[in-house]
């Protein structure tokens, strides 16, 4: 039996469309989404505006949180 996915309470602080030029003369609109989740500092993810949907945003934020939680901070005394 598969383990149920953990749920994360997320607050989206801002969504902003930003025009970038990945190639000379080629404009691309990217959606920048800044969010915060309990126990984590704010973070901004981005995706193409044409590909954005609320479900894709939620999936991208979940994946980002899970990757961040895998990382272990390094501590030492100097």
Rosetta blueprint (number, residue, H / E / L):
1 X L
2 X L
3 X L
4 X L
5 X L
6 X L
7 X L
8 X L
9 X L
10 X E
11 X E
12 X E
13 X E
14 X E
15 X E
16 X E
17 X E
18 X E
19 X E
20 X E
21 X E
22 X E
23 X E
24 X L
25 X L
26 X E
27 X E
28 X E
29 X E
30 X E
31 X E
32 X E
33 X E
34 X E
35 X E
36 X E
37 X E
38 X L
39 X L
40 X L
41 X L
42 X L
43 X E
44 X E
45 X E
46 X E
47 X E
48 X E
49 X H
50 X H
51 X H
52 X L
53 X L
54 X H
55 X H
56 X H
57 X H
58 X H
59 X H
60 X H
61 X H
62 X H
63 X H
64 X H
65 X H
66 X H
67 X H
68 X H
69 X H
70 X H
71 X L
72 X L
73 X L
74 X L
75 X L
76 X L
77 X L
78 X L
